[in-house]
Every structure is written in C-alpha cells, then in structure tokens.
Amino acid sequence: MENKDKNLYRLDELSNYKIASNYSDVRGWTIVDAENRTIGKIDNLWVNKDMQRVVYLDVKLDKKLIEDNRNEVRDVIANDSGKEFVYKEGDSHIIIPIGSVNINTDTKIVMANAIGYDTFRRTSRYNMEQNFDREYERRVMKSYYPENDPNYYSDDDAFYNRREFDNH
C-alpha cells in the first residue's frame, strides 16, 4: 500500500485518532473461531481514514495455526501442488473485517463466528513490513466469503459498504 492514494492506516500510525468511548480497544485481545480455537492476538486496527472508522482487525497468527498450516503444506508439496502455500519469513499477519466478529468485553475475547479455523489456516497472510493492497483484501474476502457481491471489485471506499465491515 505504498502509494499517494493510501487510505488505510494502522491505528498506531494516526497520532490524532483514538477509539470512540463506546467501543473497546481490542488490541492485545485473543481472537478465536466459533469452536473457541485460538486464531491469534489482535495486533492492531486498520482504519479507513476517509470514512473515519475501523474496517479490519490486524491479527498476528497463533504459532499453532501456522504450524498446522506447515504440516498441510508438507502434505500438499509431497503431492506436487504446493504453489499457493508459499509464505515468506514474517508472513504471520491476517486481516479480519470488523463486522465478522463479536467482541466480549467481559472475557476480553473476540470471536469470529462465521469463519472457521481451517479457513483462517488457509487464508493468505501478509508481512507487516510491506502492508497489503486491495488485491490482498479481495483474496482475503474471497477466502472468508466465497459468495461474491457487486462491490467486490470496487476500487474505492464503496468496497467497505458491506455487512462484513459493519461495526455492530
């Protein structure tokens, strides 16, 4: 996302932004799937600056989830079809649309109700040093929500006018 049209920022990049008082700061909280399996820890929040709202949770994946994926990669490579499983060192983050989770302020746990462990395991990861672009966002949304919708290919902020980005 290194361009002059950049519109998504990590919350910690925006010194004059803070979380509204009626929302919880979930950074550092654990995120689990619907079966309570740990996906990782929320490392940061991605903010759409024009819309002035959080659109993604930035999740540092749990080591077990990454190890589970490595075991699958070995199996796939052994069967000669491992092209899509190439990850570089440091590719340990994923994004999750804010509307895809429920936040439990009592337990300080974030739950992704509709996205399963295996989906998270197979979801394309990114490296924090390089951030990501709209194409990465599209791939991630396609992995979470294979059913398509008309705004899927939008290149502007209309991309975020979907239920997956509704912040309850």
N, C-alpha and C positions, 0 to 999 in steps of 0.2 A: 504494500500500500504506500509505496514511496512516490507520491505524486502531488501536484499542487491542488488537486481536487479532493484530497483526503477529507473524509467526513467522519470516519470512525476513529475514536481515540480511547485509549485506556484511561480509566478514571484518574489514575495516579499521574497522568500526563497533563491533566487540566487543573491547575492550581486554584482557579476560581470556581470550580464546580464541587458540590458536595451532594450527598444523598439527601433527598427530602425527608423531613422528620417523620412522615407517615410510612416510610419504607425502612426495612432493615438493611444494614450493611452486612452482606453475607460473605465478604472476603474472609478467607480462612476457615469457612464452614465446610463440612463434608457434604458431598453430593452422592446420593445413592439412586439405584434404579427402583422400580416398583416392587422388586423382591428383596429390597434392603441390602443389595450387594454394593459395596463401595466402588464408585467410579473414580473419585479423586477429591481434591480440595479446590475450592474456588479461589483462584489466584488474583483475579481482577475482574472488573466490569468494563465492557465495551460500550461507549456512549456514542450515539448519533448526535453530533453537535448541532446540526440544523434543527432536528426535532427535539433536542434537549431532553433526551431520555435514554435509559439503558436499553440496549437491544440484545446483548449477549452476555452470558457468563463465560469467563475465561477459566477453563478448568485444567489444572495440572493433574494429569492422569496418575492413578494409583499404580505403584510398581507391579502389583499382581496382575492388573489388567494388561499392562504392557507385556509382562512375561507370558500370560495366556496367549497373547497375540503372537509372540515369538514362537511358541510351540506350534501354533497353527501355520505360521509362515514356513517353518521347517517341513511340515507335512505337505504344504502346497508346493514348495520348491522341489521336494522329492518327487512330486507328480508333474513337474515341469510347467507349472502355470503360475509362478510367483511374481509376475511383473508388477501387479498392483500393490504389493506389500513392501515396496522399497521405502524404508524410512531412514533418514539421516540421523546421526547423533544429535540429540537436542529436540527432536520432533516429539515432544511429550505433552503438548497442549492441544485441546479441542475447544470449540465454541459451542455453546448451547443457547438457543433462543430463550429469552427471559420468560416468555409465555408458555414454555414447555415444562415448567417446573412449579412445584408448590413449596412454599417456604414455611417451615415450622419454627416459629420464634422461641417456643418453649424448649425444644430439644436442640436448636441450632443446627438442624439438618435440612438440606434441600433435597427434595425428591423429584426425580424425573419419572412421572407416572406412565407415560405412553412410550418411552424409549427403553428398550431392554439392554441388558448387559452385552449381549453379542453384537448388537448394533453399535454400541459405544466402542467395543473392541475393534470393530472393522471400520469405524469412521476415520476419515482422513485427518491426520494430525498436522500441526504446523510448529515451526520453531519460533519462539518468542523474539529472537533477534531479527527475524525477517518479516514478522507480522503476516498478513494474508491479504488477498484481493477478493474481488466479487466472484471470481471463478471458484475460489475455495469455498466461499459462502454458499454458492449454488450446489457444489458437490456435497457439502455437509447437509444442507436442507434436503437434497435428494436422498441421502442415506437415512435421514430421520423420517422423512415424509415422502415416500416414493410416489404417492399420488401427486400429480402436477397441478398447478393452478395458473391462471393467466399472468400473474405478476412475477412468476418465477424468473423470467428472463429480463425483467426490468433492470435498467442500469442507474436509476435514480432512487430517491427516497421512497417511491411507491413500493419498492421491494419489501419494505418493513411494514406496510399496511396489510398485515396478515394476522390471523389469530395467534400464530406462533410467537408473535412479538408483543402481544397484549400483556401488559404488566398488571394483571388482575386488579 
